[in-house]
Amino acid sequence: MMLNVSLICRQVTLGGGRRHWLPKVATDPEDDKEEGRRLDGRNLIEDWLRDKRKRGIAAQYVWNKEQLDRIDPKTVDHLLEACKLQM
């Protein structure tokens, strides 16, 4: 995925290779034949979102360009993007 990011957020995290953020028991939201790779059972995307909510930080997770295009930088301080790597 090639993205031209022109957002003004306090922090943007780009985490390509979404399968490495998801536990082995989770399926990829774009391809139900793909599964996560984490053997510790943690979903790092959910962990990241939960941490931001707990601390009262306006955060958003996106995994495709359409979602990214809908982000309002005035209401989002932290942005996490984790896409499926194309091999």
Backbone as CSV, one residue per row, in Angstrom:
resi,resn,N_x,N_y,N_z,CA_x,CA_y,CA_z,C_x,C_y,C_z
1,MET,0.850,-1.157,0.000,0.000,0.000,0.000,0.906,1.233,0.000
2,MET,0.716,2.125,-0.950,1.466,3.364,-1.010,0.541,4.476,-0.557
3,LEU,0.928,5.175,0.491,0.084,6.223,1.042,0.809,7.551,1.005
4,ASN,0.091,8.590,0.633,0.600,9.943,0.705,-0.067,10.583,1.915
5,VAL,0.634,10.607,3.043,0.050,11.076,4.296,0.277,12.571,4.439
6,SER,-0.808,13.316,4.512,-0.704,14.760,4.708,-1.536,15.173,5.921
7,LEU,-1.444,14.371,6.975,-2.186,14.638,8.202,-1.292,15.374,9.191
8,ILE,-1.919,16.131,10.052,-1.185,16.753,11.140,-1.716,16.145,12.430
9,CYS,-1.119,15.032,12.843,-1.440,14.368,14.092,-0.186,14.454,14.960
10,ARG,-0.366,14.380,16.236,0.800,14.450,17.111,1.713,13.247,16.938
11,GLN,1.148,12.088,16.686,1.969,10.894,16.515,1.319,9.962,15.508
12,VAL,2.102,9.529,14.518,1.639,8.575,13.515,2.563,7.371,13.573
13,THR,1.982,6.183,13.719,2.741,4.940,13.744,2.341,4.114,12.536
14,LEU,3.307,3.804,11.678,3.055,2.965,10.512,3.616,1.585,10.823
15,GLY,2.728,0.598,10.853,3.149,-0.744,11.252,2.804,-1.776,10.213
16,GLY,3.443,-1.736,9.070,3.183,-2.706,8.006,3.401,-4.132,8.494
17,GLY,2.714,-5.055,7.889,2.794,-6.443,8.315,1.824,-6.724,9.448
18,ARG,0.561,-6.378,9.216,-0.485,-6.500,10.235,-0.499,-7.874,10.892
19,ARG,-0.172,-8.923,10.174,-0.219,-10.270,10.745,0.704,-10.403,11.956
20,HIS,1.742,-9.577,12.022,2.664,-9.626,13.160,2.112,-8.879,14.379
21,TRP,1.022,-8.161,14.202,0.346,-7.458,15.302,-0.787,-8.301,15.868
22,LEU,-1.209,-9.341,15.127,-2.394,-10.134,15.491,-2.005,-11.507,16.036
23,PRO,-2.813,-12.037,16.983,-2.536,-13.380,17.498,-2.849,-14.450,16.451
24,LYS,-2.253,-15.592,16.621,-2.423,-16.710,15.681,-3.893,-17.077,15.464
25,VAL,-4.735,-16.878,16.468,-6.147,-17.262,16.375,-6.997,-16.229,15.626
26,ALA,-6.428,-15.074,15.279,-7.188,-14.018,14.590,-7.014,-14.130,13.080
27,THR,-8.066,-13.789,12.353,-7.959,-13.740,10.897,-7.797,-12.292,10.448
28,ASP,-7.160,-12.141,9.308,-6.920,-10.822,8.736,-8.247,-10.232,8.252
29,PRO,-8.519,-8.937,8.529,-9.799,-8.347,8.114,-9.966,-8.246,6.600
30,GLU,-8.875,-8.303,5.846,-8.973,-8.236,4.385,-8.984,-9.608,3.722
31,ASP,-8.480,-10.614,4.414,-8.347,-11.933,3.810,-8.537,-12.997,4.900
32,ASP,-9.711,-13.621,4.923,-10.005,-14.571,5.995,-9.181,-15.855,5.925
33,LYS,-8.373,-16.012,4.877,-7.466,-17.163,4.796,-6.136,-16.875,5.486
34,GLU,-5.871,-15.601,5.767,-4.642,-15.199,6.453,-4.914,-15.105,7.949
35,GLU,-3.955,-15.530,8.744,-4.108,-15.454,10.186,-2.924,-14.708,10.796
36,GLY,-3.104,-14.297,12.057,-2.039,-13.620,12.763,-0.853,-14.532,12.995
37,ARG,0.252,-13.944,13.398,1.483,-14.707,13.616,1.943,-14.717,15.080
38,ARG,1.302,-13.930,15.928,1.766,-13.820,17.318,1.408,-15.086,18.094
39,LEU,2.393,-15.685,18.706,2.182,-16.908,19.483,1.873,-16.633,20.949
40,ASP,2.022,-15.371,21.383,1.741,-15.039,22.779,0.265,-14.723,23.019
41,GLY,-0.565,-14.772,21.956,-1.999,-14.550,22.093,-2.412,-13.091,22.163
42,ARG,-1.464,-12.178,22.121,-1.797,-10.753,22.233,-2.168,-10.169,20.873
43,ASN,-3.150,-9.281,20.914,-3.518,-8.486,19.746,-2.971,-7.085,20.017
44,LEU,-1.841,-6.758,19.409,-1.176,-5.492,19.705,-1.969,-4.287,19.234
45,ILE,-2.829,-4.468,18.241,-3.689,-3.366,17.785,-4.695,-3.030,18.876
46,GLU,-5.358,-4.041,19.412,-6.311,-3.815,20.505,-5.610,-3.282,21.752
47,ASP,-4.412,-3.804,22.035,-3.641,-3.300,23.180,-3.345,-1.814,23.018
48,TRP,-2.936,-1.421,21.819,-2.600,-0.020,21.531,-3.825,0.866,21.715
49,LEU,-4.959,0.452,21.141,-6.194,1.233,21.267,-6.663,1.329,22.715
50,ARG,-6.612,0.220,23.435,-7.041,0.203,24.839,-6.174,1.135,25.684
51,ASP,-4.874,1.110,25.451,-3.966,1.989,26.185,-4.301,3.461,25.941
52,LYS,-4.559,3.819,24.689,-4.873,5.217,24.360,-6.202,5.632,25.004
53,ARG,-7.219,4.764,24.944,-8.513,5.083,25.579,-8.350,5.283,27.076
54,LYS,-7.599,4.377,27.699,-7.384,4.428,29.147,-6.722,5.746,29.560
55,ARG,-5.841,6.272,28.700,-5.135,7.513,29.011,-5.838,8.753,28.468
56,GLY,-7.029,8.564,27.873,-7.798,9.696,27.368,-7.205,10.353,26.142
57,ILE,-6.503,9.566,25.335,-5.870,10.076,24.116,-6.765,9.765,22.922
58,ALA,-7.003,10.770,22.084,-7.809,10.580,20.873,-6.969,9.807,19.859
59,ALA,-7.310,8.533,19.648,-6.517,7.663,18.782,-7.416,6.935,17.792
60,GLN,-6.839,6.593,16.663,-7.579,5.884,15.616,-6.655,4.865,14.968
61,TYR,-7.212,3.709,14.621,-6.495,2.660,13.890,-7.103,2.560,12.496
62,VAL,-6.254,2.513,11.476,-6.718,2.332,10.096,-5.893,1.230,9.444
63,TRP,-6.480,0.579,8.440,-5.731,-0.445,7.721,-5.911,-0.357,6.207
64,ASN,-6.524,0.724,5.725,-6.580,0.916,4.275,-6.674,2.409,3.948
65,LYS,-6.489,2.741,2.708,-6.448,4.141,2.283,-7.785,4.842,2.502
66,GLU,-8.884,4.161,2.297,-10.194,4.773,2.484,-10.377,5.226,3.933
67,GLN,-9.980,4.388,4.869,-10.076,4.755,6.279,-9.147,5.929,6.589
68,LEU,-7.958,5.900,6.024,-7.002,6.981,6.237,-7.539,8.303,5.699
69,ASP,-8.168,8.253,4.538,-8.724,9.470,3.929,-9.829,10.087,4.791
70,ARG,-10.511,9.258,5.601,-11.613,9.758,6.436,-11.152,10.321,7.781
71,ILE,-9.870,10.201,8.096,-9.366,10.701,9.377,-9.456,12.220,9.415
72,ASP,-9.982,12.722,10.510,-10.013,14.169,10.746,-8.861,14.496,11.694
73,PRO,-7.783,15.103,11.187,-6.616,15.355,12.040,-6.900,16.307,13.199
74,LYS,-8.011,17.009,13.144,-8.372,17.899,14.252,-8.893,17.124,15.456
75,THR,-9.329,15.878,15.230,-9.902,15.088,16.318,-9.065,13.858,16.681
76,VAL,-7.946,13.646,15.995,-7.097,12.474,16.238,-5.686,12.932,16.587
77,ASP,-5.227,12.539,17.771,-3.861,12.876,18.180,-2.866,11.785,17.806
78,HIS,-3.284,10.527,17.914,-2.401,9.401,17.611,-3.074,8.521,16.565
79,LEU,-2.299,8.131,15.558,-2.819,7.315,14.461,-1.948,6.086,14.296
80,LEU,-2.579,4.915,14.210,-1.866,3.664,13.955,-2.358,3.121,12.623
81,GLU,-1.420,2.797,11.745,-1.746,2.179,10.461,-0.998,0.851,10.402
82,ALA,-1.719,-0.233,10.201,-1.110,-1.549,10.049,-1.786,-2.246,8.879
83,CYS,-1.098,-2.310,7.765,-1.685,-2.901,6.559,-1.135,-4.305,6.345
84,LYS,-1.726,-4.999,5.426,-1.256,-6.316,5.026,-0.097,-6.115,4.069
85,LEU,1.033,-6.729,4.358,2.169,-6.614,3.454,1.910,-7.441,2.206
86,GLN,2.181,-6.874,1.074,2.002,-7.577,-0.195,3.340,-8.192,-0.591
87,MET,3.393,-9.504,-0.655,4.626,-10.223,-1.021,4.545,-10.706,-2.436
